[in-house]
Amino acid sequence: LFFDRVVDLPTYSNNRPMGGTTTTSVAVAENEVASSVYSFQKDFFRSAAKTFGDTRLDNVYEGKLLRRLEVTSVNVEKL
């Protein structure tokens, strides 16, 4: 019963989400380029974050459960 509920929870992945299942050479090439760009950006921004002392990346790993935040109300307050 517990595992039936847990199986659909979203988890963190280090890989780029893949699009459809098309196998044309153009689609395959597009996926390869998109994966390369995604990997480059991910590595670049993670390196930059570590350079600035951001330690949150130490807690990022494959399969980590993602938390959901639900905003129930928003207020604007004057200082």
C-alpha positions in Angstrom: 0.0 0.0 0.0 2.8 2.4 0.9 4.9 1.6 -2.2 1.8 2.1 -4.4 1.6 5.7 -3.2 5.3 6.4 -3.3 6.0 5.0 -6.8 4.5 8.1 -8.5 6.4 10.8 -6.4 8.6 13.0 -8.5 12.4 12.5 -8.0 15.4 14.5 -9.0 17.3 13.4 -12.1 20.7 14.5 -13.4 19.7 13.8 -16.9 17.8 16.0 -19.4 14.2 15.0 -19.9 13.8 13.4 -23.3 11.1 14.4 -25.8 9.1 12.0 -27.9 10.2 8.6 -29.2 10.8 9.6 -32.8 13.8 8.0 -34.4 14.3 10.1 -37.5 17.9 11.3 -37.9 16.8 15.0 -37.5 15.1 14.2 -34.2 18.0 12.2 -32.9 20.4 15.0 -33.9 18.2 17.5 -32.1 18.1 15.4 -29.0 21.9 15.1 -29.0 22.4 18.8 -29.4 19.8 19.6 -26.7 21.5 17.1 -24.3 24.9 18.7 -25.0 23.6 22.2 -24.3 21.7 21.1 -21.2 24.8 19.3 -19.8 27.1 22.3 -20.6 24.7 24.7 -18.9 24.2 22.5 -15.9 27.9 22.0 -15.4 28.6 25.7 -15.9 26.1 27.0 -13.5 26.9 24.4 -10.8 30.6 25.3 -11.1 29.7 29.0 -10.8 27.5 28.3 -7.7 30.3 26.4 -6.1 32.7 29.2 -6.8 30.4 31.6 -5.0 30.3 29.3 -2.0 26.8 27.8 -2.6 26.7 24.6 -0.7 23.2 23.5 -1.6 24.6 21.4 -4.5 26.2 19.0 -1.9 22.6 17.8 -1.1 21.6 17.1 -4.8 21.7 13.4 -5.9 19.9 11.1 -8.3 16.6 9.8 -7.0 16.2 12.5 -4.3 12.5 13.1 -3.6 11.4 16.6 -4.7 9.4 18.7 -2.2 6.2 20.3 -3.3 5.4 23.8 -2.1 1.8 24.9 -2.2 1.2 28.6 -2.0 -2.2 29.2 -0.3 -2.1 32.9 0.1 -0.1 36.0 -0.9 -0.1 39.3 0.8 1.6 42.6 0.0 2.7 44.4 3.1 4.1 48.0 3.4 7.3 48.6 5.4 
